Amino acid sequence: VDLAMFYQVPHYRGWDPPLTLVLSFAIFFAMILADAGYGGVLALGMLAFWRRLGVSAHVRAWRRLGLILAASTIGYGVMVGSYFGVAPPEGSLVSSLAILDLNDFDTMMRLSIIVGVIHLAFANFMAFRANPRPGRRANLGWIAVLGGGLLIWLSGQTGGAYGLGIALALCGLGTIVAFTSERPITKPLDWVLRLFDGLRGLSGLMGVFGDVLSYMRLFALGLASASLALTFNGLATDVMSSQSGLGGLGGLLILLIGHVLNFGLGLMSGVVHGLRRNYIEFFKWGLPEEGVAFRAFERKEVQE
């Protein structure tokens, strides 16, 4: 609840976003930190302060969030095969669990875009469910545009998927034009004005295109975190292999300081950009109206 209330209060007629916010935030956080070792450090930190984080229900909620973030980071780190920037040995059981490669730019870019499309489509779906007005059908149009655009891009503009994507996109555009406006029809001119309002609604195409592309930051930040870990590991190895008597100590210091720095940067990036995807892009489409926090009535008496 604190995460949802931090940016804006959902409207009274809206829907309750905490569960969706926590799940999507955990996924984005894991994609940015992108290392099972760092996830393990986060889990150990939560366990070390377990009792201190259990003093109240409010603090225990943050403790649960920390465990969810740690578990998602470990899971995603295993999927990309990164343990403090070190890949598991070939042929081992752990290496067989690595189904993604951070250095495969095309695949990781597609994954980020697919995650973004699903996230924004779900936002429009929840807005459609919560909105009782006729204009809510425009949200279905945006879902069709998102799905159609994704199919067009993934198909390479060939085959049946390409045709289906074109059909979905066109149906979505027509739905947006037809239902964006809620102007009442009382005279013939209102039909023209309503069509103009619908065409003006298509101005959101550039916005939705930019919002989808912004999810590529998940891949970029994850790659940056992995690259820094590899760099610090390489520097430490080079120093340790030198002939200097202090080479071992210097290498350990580089390894420790480098990973502490990278871990701290990853935490900041994961929190800032993981929440930004929700507060800016997701709330824009899923919770466009802001509400006012509930304050219970309270009777106060002056004691004399």
C-alpha positions in Angstrom: 0.0 0.0 0.0 2.8 2.4 0.8 4.3 1.9 -2.7 0.9 2.7 -4.3 0.4 5.8 -2.1 3.9 7.1 -2.6 3.3 8.6 -6.1 -0.5 9.2 -6.2 -3.7 8.1 -4.5 -5.9 6.0 -6.7 -9.3 7.5 -7.6 -12.3 6.3 -5.7 -13.8 4.8 -8.8 -10.4 3.2 -9.7 -9.0 -0.1 -8.8 -6.6 -1.2 -6.0 -3.0 -1.5 -7.5 -0.8 -2.7 -4.6 -0.5 -6.4 -5.6 0.1 -5.6 -9.3 2.6 -2.9 -8.3 4.6 -5.3 -6.0 4.8 -8.1 -8.6 5.8 -5.8 -11.5 8.3 -3.9 -9.3 9.9 -7.2 -8.3 10.3 -8.3 -11.9 11.8 -4.9 -13.0 14.1 -4.8 -10.0 15.4 -8.3 -10.8 15.9 -7.5 -14.4 18.0 -4.4 -13.5 20.1 -6.1 -10.7 20.4 -9.2 -12.9 22.7 -11.3 -10.6 21.9 -14.2 -8.3 24.8 -13.4 -6.0 23.5 -9.9 -5.4 20.1 -11.3 -4.7 21.6 -13.6 -2.2 23.3 -10.7 -0.5 20.0 -8.9 -0.3 18.3 -12.0 1.2 21.1 -12.4 3.8 20.7 -8.7 4.7 17.0 -9.2 5.3 17.6 -12.3 7.4 20.2 -10.5 9.5 17.7 -7.7 10.4 14.7 -10.1 10.5 13.7 -9.3 14.1 14.3 -5.6 13.8 12.0 -5.6 10.8 9.2 -7.3 12.6 8.3 -4.7 15.3 5.0 -3.8 13.6 2.7 -4.8 10.8 3.8 -1.8 8.8 7.5 -2.7 9.0 6.7 -6.4 8.4 5.1 -5.5 5.1 8.4 -3.9 4.0 10.2 -7.0 5.2 8.0 -9.1 2.9 8.7 -6.8 0.0 12.5 -7.1 0.6 12.2 -10.9 0.6 10.1 -10.8 -2.7 12.8 -8.6 -4.3 15.6 -10.9 -3.1 13.8 -14.0 -4.4 13.0 -12.5 -7.8 16.6 -11.3 -8.2 18.0 -14.7 -7.3 15.6 -16.4 -9.8 16.4 -14.0 -12.6 20.1 -14.2 -11.9 19.9 -18.0 -12.2 18.1 -17.6 -15.5 20.8 -15.3 -16.9 23.6 -17.4 -15.3 25.3 -14.6 -13.3 26.8 -15.0 -9.9 28.7 -11.9 -8.9 29.5 -11.5 -12.5 30.8 -15.1 -12.9 29.1 -17.6 -15.1 28.7 -21.2 -13.8 31.0 -23.9 -15.2 29.8 -25.4 -18.5 28.0 -28.7 -18.2 27.1 -28.1 -14.5 23.5 -28.3 -13.2 23.5 -24.6 -12.5 24.6 -23.7 -16.0 21.7 -25.7 -17.4 19.3 -23.4 -15.6 20.7 -20.4 -17.5 18.1 -19.9 -20.3 19.0 -16.3 -21.1 22.2 -14.5 -22.2 22.6 -10.9 -21.3 25.0 -10.5 -24.2 22.4 -11.6 -26.7 21.2 -8.1 -27.4 18.4 -9.1 -29.8 16.8 -11.5 -27.4 17.1 -9.3 -24.4 15.7 -6.4 -26.3 12.8 -8.4 -27.4 12.2 -9.6 -23.9 12.2 -6.0 -22.5 9.7 -4.8 -25.2 7.4 -7.8 -24.6 7.4 -7.1 -20.9 6.6 -3.5 -21.6 3.7 -4.3 -23.9 2.3 -6.8 -21.4 2.6 -4.3 -18.6 0.9 -1.5 -20.5 -1.8 -3.8 -22.0 -2.6 -5.0 -18.4 -2.9 -1.3 -17.3 -5.4 -0.6 -20.0 -7.4 -3.8 -19.2 -7.6 -2.8 -15.5 -8.7 0.7 -16.5 -11.4 -0.8 -18.7 -12.7 -2.9 -15.9 -12.8 -0.1 -13.4 -14.3 2.5 -15.7 -18.1 2.4 -16.0 -18.4 5.0 -18.7 -18.8 4.2 -22.4 -15.3 5.7 -23.2 -13.7 2.8 -21.5 -13.8 0.9 -24.8 -11.0 3.0 -26.0 -8.8 1.1 -23.6 -9.5 -2.1 -25.5 -8.4 -0.2 -28.6 -5.1 0.6 -27.1 -4.7 -3.1 -26.0 -5.2 -4.1 -29.7 -2.8 -1.5 -30.9 -0.1 -2.7 -28.4 -0.6 -6.3 -29.4 -0.8 -5.6 -33.1 2.4 -3.5 -33.0 4.2 -6.2 -31.1 3.2 -8.9 -33.7 4.2 -6.6 -36.6 7.7 -6.1 -35.0 8.3 -9.7 -34.0 7.1 -11.1 -37.3 9.7 -9.2 -39.3 6.8 -7.9 -41.5 6.2 -11.3 -43.1 3.9 -14.3 -42.6 0.5 -14.7 -40.9 1.6 -13.0 -37.7 2.3 -9.8 -39.7 -1.2 -9.9 -41.2 -2.8 -10.5 -37.8 -0.8 -7.7 -36.3 -2.0 -5.3 -39.0 -5.6 -6.4 -38.5 -5.3 -5.9 -34.7 -3.7 -2.5 -35.0 -6.3 -1.2 -37.5 -9.2 -2.5 -35.3 -7.6 -0.9 -32.3 -7.2 2.5 -34.1 -10.8 2.3 -35.2 -11.9 1.6 -31.6 -9.9 4.5 -30.3 -11.5 6.9 -32.8 -15.0 5.6 -32.1 -15.0 5.5 -28.3 -12.5 8.1 -27.1 -15.0 10.9 -27.1 -18.0 10.8 -24.8 -19.6 13.9 -26.3 -23.4 13.5 -26.3 -25.1 13.5 -29.7 -27.9 16.2 -29.9 -27.4 17.6 -33.3 -25.6 16.6 -36.6 -22.6 18.7 -35.9 -21.9 16.7 -32.8 -21.0 13.7 -35.0 -18.3 15.8 -36.6 -17.0 17.0 -33.3 -17.1 13.5 -31.9 -15.0 12.3 -34.8 -12.6 15.1 -34.3 -12.2 14.2 -30.6 -11.6 10.5 -31.6 -8.9 11.6 -34.1 -7.3 13.7 -31.5 -7.2 10.7 -29.2 -4.8 9.1 -31.7 -2.2 11.6 -30.6 -1.5 9.1 -27.9 0.2 6.9 -30.4 3.5 8.6 -30.0 3.1 8.5 -26.2 2.4 4.7 -26.1 5.3 4.1 -28.6 7.7 6.1 -26.3 6.4 4.3 -23.2 7.0 0.9 -24.7 10.5 1.8 -25.7 11.3 3.1 -22.2 11.2 -0.5 -21.0 14.4 -1.1 -22.8 16.1 0.6 -19.8 15.5 -2.7 -18.0 17.8 -4.5 -20.4 20.3 -1.6 -20.6 20.7 -1.3 -16.8 20.9 -5.0 -16.3 23.7 -5.2 -18.9 25.5 -2.3 -17.3 25.4 -4.1 -13.9 26.7 -7.3 -15.4 29.4 -5.5 -17.3 30.7 -3.7 -14.2 30.8 -7.0 -12.3 32.8 -8.6 -15.1 35.1 -5.5 -15.2 35.9 -5.6 -11.4 36.4 -9.4 -11.6 38.9 -8.9 -14.4 40.8 -6.1 -12.7 41.0 -8.2 -9.5 42.3 -11.2 -11.4 44.9 -9.2 -13.2 46.2 -7.6 -9.9 46.2 -11.0 -8.1 48.2 -12.6 -10.9 50.9 -9.9 -10.7 54.3 -10.6 -9.2 53.8 -8.0 -6.5 53.6 -9.2 -2.9 50.6 -7.0 -2.3 48.9 -8.3 -5.4 46.6 -10.7 -3.5 45.5 -8.0 -1.0 45.0 -5.4 -3.8 42.9 -7.8 -5.8 40.7 -8.6 -2.9 40.2 -4.9 -2.2 39.3 -4.3 -5.8 36.9 -7.2 -5.7 35.2 -6.1 -2.5 35.0 -2.4 -3.2 34.0 -2.9 -6.8 31.1 -5.3 -6.0 29.9 -3.1 -3.1 29.8 -0.2 -5.4 28.1 -2.1 -8.2 25.6 -3.6 -5.7 24.8 -0.1 -4.4 24.3 1.3 -7.9 22.2 -1.7 -8.8 19.9 -1.2 -5.8 19.4 2.5 -6.6 18.7 1.8 -10.3 16.4 -1.1 -9.4 14.4 1.0 -7.0 14.2 4.2 -9.1 13.7 2.7 -12.5 11.6 -0.3 -11.3 9.2 2.1 -9.7 9.3 4.6 -12.5 8.0 2.0 -14.9 5.0 1.7 -12.6 4.4 5.3 -11.6 4.9 7.0 -14.9 4.0 4.5 -17.7 1.7 2.1 -15.9 -0.3 4.6 -13.8 -0.6 6.9 -16.9 -2.7 4.2 -18.7 -4.1 2.2 -15.8 -4.9 4.9 -13.2 -5.3 8.2 -15.0 -7.4 9.8 -12.3 -6.0 10.8 -8.9 -7.9 10.6 -5.7 -7.7 11.9 -2.2 -6.5 9.8 0.8 -9.2 8.8 3.2 -9.2 10.5 6.5 -11.6 9.1 9.1 -13.8 11.6 11.0 -12.6 12.0 14.5 -14.3 13.8 17.4 -11.9 15.8 19.6 -12.8 17.2 23.0 -10.9 19.8 25.0 -10.2 18.7 28.5 -10.3 21.5 31.1 
